[in-house]
Amino acid sequence: MIEVRDLQVRYAGRLVAGVPELDVGAGECVAIVGESGSGKSTTLLSLLGLTENADISGHVRVCGVDVLTASPRRLREIRGARAALVMQSPQSALSPATRLGVLMRRALRLHGVGSGKDGRLDEIMAESVAAVMLDRAILRRYPHEISGGQAQRFAIALAIALGAEVILADEPTSALDVTVQAEVVGVLRRLREERDLALLLVSHDLALVSTIADRVLVMKDGEVVESGPAARVLTEPSHPYTRELLEALP
Ligand SMILES: Nc1ncnc2c1ncn2[C@@H]1O[C@H](COP(=O)(O)OP(=O)(O)OP(=O)(O)O)[C@@H](O)[C@H]1O
C-alpha cells in the first residue's frame, strides 16, 4: 500500500526528512516517532504530495500511484478517497456552518461514492459512523457541537465511507485526554483488522505506539536513526536517542 525508497525532502536546501525505506502493507500499522521538528509530519505529507515548495527525490508509491511523478489529477484521485489523512485537530478543517451529515454526503458525492440509483449513500454513511462507534445522531450536529474525540472518529468514519485503503494519521490522539485517546486507538486497531487498512501513524507518544504498531521508525533531525519491529525497538532499542525517548516516558 505504501512503498518508500530513498525519500529525501528538502526545504531551501536543508534536508528535513530522509527516509531510506518504509513499507506499509494492507492490515499493517507502522509508526514514525521522534521529537518535535524531527521530520515526521513532513514525511507523512510528502506521501500524498502535500509538501509545497519542497524539493523531493526518491521513490514513493501509495495505492499503486507513483506520487512524485503523478499528475495533479491522479493525486487527487488517491487523496482523501483511497489514502486519507487524519490530522490532530480535524474540527478546524470542518466547515463550521455545515452539519456533519451534509459534509459527509458532499465528500462522498465528490468522489462518486454511493452514486447511482441504488440509494446506498445513506447506508454507507450510517455504516461508517457505526464502524467508529458514533451514534448516528452525530450527522445532524455542527462541528462545534462535538468533542475532540468525536471529531477524530468522524474523520476516520469519513475515510472509511470514502473507501480508504490507507490511513495516514498525524498525532491523531495528542489533543485528547487519555480515556478518549484509548477509544480512538481502539477504533483504529479494530478497523485495521476488520478492513485490512494500512495505517501509518505519526506520534511522539511511545506508549500509544506500543499498543498498535507492528513496526516503528525513529526519526531525529530529519533522519531515520532506527527502525524495526515495534516489540524490539521499544524494548531493546539499539540507538541512544530511542533509549532517551523511552526513558522520558512517564
Ligand atoms: N513548509 C516548510 N517550509 C520550510 N521548512 C519547513 C516546512 N515544513 C516543515 N519545515 C521544517 O521541517 C522540519 C521538520 O518539521 P516536521 O513538521 O516534519 O517535524 P515533526 O517531527 O512532524 O514535528 P512536530 O511533532 O512538531 O509536528 C522542521 O525544522 C520544520 O521547521
Ligand as a Chemical Component Dictionary entry (heavy atoms), coordinates in Angstrom:
data_LIG
# 
_chem_comp.id                   LIG 
_chem_comp.type                 NON-POLYMER 
_chem_comp.pdbx_formal_charge   0 
_chem_comp.three_letter_code    LIG 
# 
loop_
_chem_comp_atom.comp_id 
_chem_comp_atom.atom_id 
_chem_comp_atom.alt_atom_id 
_chem_comp_atom.type_symbol 
_chem_comp_atom.charge 
_chem_comp_atom.model_Cartn_x 
_chem_comp_atom.model_Cartn_y 
_chem_comp_atom.model_Cartn_z 
_chem_comp_atom.pdbx_ordinal 
LIG N1  N1  N 0 6.832  24.415 4.555  1  
LIG C1  C1  C 0 8.011  24.406 5.185  2  
LIG N2  N2  N 0 8.984  25.260 4.850  3  
LIG C2  C2  C 0 10.179 25.235 5.476  4  
LIG N3  N3  N 0 10.502 24.394 6.470  5  
LIG C3  C3  C 0 9.573  23.521 6.858  6  
LIG C4  C4  C 0 8.277  23.465 6.253  7  
LIG N4  N4  N 0 7.567  22.477 6.854  8  
LIG C5  C5  C 0 8.366  21.946 7.796  9  
LIG N5  N5  N 0 9.569  22.570 7.817  10 
LIG C6  C6  C 0 10.697 22.249 8.720  11 
LIG O1  O1  O 0 10.975 20.875 8.624  12 
LIG C7  C7  C 0 11.389 20.353 9.894  13 
LIG C8  C8  C 0 10.566 19.131 10.221 14 
LIG O2  O2  O 0 9.227  19.522 10.504 15 
LIG P1  P1  P 0 8.066  18.469 10.768 16 
LIG O3  O3  O 0 6.820  19.241 10.974 17 
LIG O4  O4  O 0 8.088  17.439 9.720  18 
LIG O5  O5  O 0 8.526  17.813 12.123 19 
LIG P2  P2  P 0 7.701  16.903 13.108 20 
LIG O6  O6  O 0 8.646  15.846 13.538 21 
LIG O7  O7  O 0 6.446  16.457 12.489 22 
LIG O8  O8  O 0 7.400  17.879 14.305 23 
LIG P3  P3  P 0 6.035  18.099 15.137 24 
LIG O9  O9  O 0 5.910  16.881 16.002 25 
LIG O10 O10 O 0 6.322  19.339 15.921 26 
LIG O11 O11 O 0 4.946  18.264 14.132 27 
LIG C9  C9  C 0 11.234 21.497 10.891 28 
LIG O12 O12 O 0 12.509 22.042 11.131 29 
LIG C10 C10 C 0 10.347 22.481 10.186 30 
LIG O13 O13 O 0 10.655 23.786 10.588 31 
# 
loop_
_chem_comp_bond.comp_id 
_chem_comp_bond.atom_id_1 
_chem_comp_bond.atom_id_2 
_chem_comp_bond.value_order 
_chem_comp_bond.pdbx_ordinal 
LIG N1  C1  SING 1  
LIG C1  N2  SING 2  
LIG C1  C4  DOUB 3  
LIG N2  C2  DOUB 4  
LIG C2  N3  SING 5  
LIG N3  C3  DOUB 6  
LIG C3  C4  SING 7  
LIG C3  N5  SING 8  
LIG C4  N4  SING 9  
LIG N4  C5  DOUB 10 
LIG C5  N5  SING 11 
LIG N5  C6  SING 12 
LIG C6  O1  SING 13 
LIG C6  C10 SING 14 
LIG O1  C7  SING 15 
LIG C7  C8  SING 16 
LIG C7  C9  SING 17 
LIG C8  O2  SING 18 
LIG O2  P1  SING 19 
LIG P1  O3  DOUB 20 
LIG P1  O4  SING 21 
LIG P1  O5  SING 22 
LIG O5  P2  SING 23 
LIG P2  O6  DOUB 24 
LIG P2  O7  SING 25 
LIG P2  O8  SING 26 
LIG O8  P3  SING 27 
LIG P3  O9  DOUB 28 
LIG P3  O10 SING 29 
LIG P3  O11 SING 30 
LIG C9  O12 SING 31 
LIG C9  C10 SING 32 
LIG C10 O13 SING 33 
# 
